[in-house]
Amino acid sequence: MSPPTSNISDTIKQDHREIESYYKVIISTRDADEQTRFQNMFTWELARHSVGEELVLYPAIEKYVRDGIEATNKDRQEHQVVREP
């Protein structure tokens, strides 16, 4: 049996679903310890995901996709909004 195949788009979608699931726990739990644990996981995964996009995905989009620079600039602006306190 060969290993499952995946592409970058599938990985990104999976990351988004995982981060979203952490957020849902954060806003729905009444357990302070659980909320803190999921806030920490949410923060770590969001940071890891964003850095990965910026270091790997965006340069490829800029190089190979028509109007890629404009698209990545938009995403970078969205990431910056999330970073701001």
N, C-alpha and C positions, 0 to 999 in steps of 0.2 A: 504494500500500500504506500503510495507516495504522499508526502506531506501536503497539507492544504496550501493552496497558493493564495496570495494576497497582493494587492497593489497599494500604493501610497494612499489612494483615495479611500479604500476600505479601512486602512489603519487610522486615517484622520477621522472618519466617521465613527469608528469604534471609540477613539479618544473622546470625541464630542459626547457620545452617549454615556460614557463612563463619568465624565465630568458633570454632565447633567444629572446623573443618578446621585452623585454626591450632593449636589445642590438640593435635590428633592429631599434627601434625608435631613440636611441642615435645616430646611424650613419646616419640616414636618415633625421632627422628634421633639419630645419634651424632656429628654434625658440630656442633661448638660454635658456629661462626659462623652456621650455619643456625638453630640453636636460638635464639641471641640475636636474630637477625633476626625470627623468628616470634614470639618473646616480645614484642618491641617492637610488631609488628603486632597481636598479640593484645591487648596493653594499650591501644593507641590505639583499635582498633575497639570494644573493650568499653566504654571510656570514652565514645566518641562515641555509641554505641548507647544506653547508659544515660541520658546527658544528653538525647538526643533523645526517649526515652520520657518522661522526667520533665517536659520542657518542652512537648511537643506532645501526646503520646498520653494521658498521665494526666489533664490538665485536661479533655480531650474525654470521656474515660470517666466522670470525676466528674460532668460536666454532663449527659450523655445516657444513661448506663447505670444501670439500677436497681441499688442497692447498689454503685455505682461507687467511692465513697469507701473502702469497706471493701476492695475489690479492689485499688485503687491503694496503699492503706496497706500491704497485704501485700507487694506488689511492692517498694515503697520499703524495707521492712524487709529483704527479700532483697538489694537493691542495697547497703544499708548493711553487711550481713555481708561482702559481697565487698570493700568498701572498707577494712574494718578489717584491720590488719596481722596 
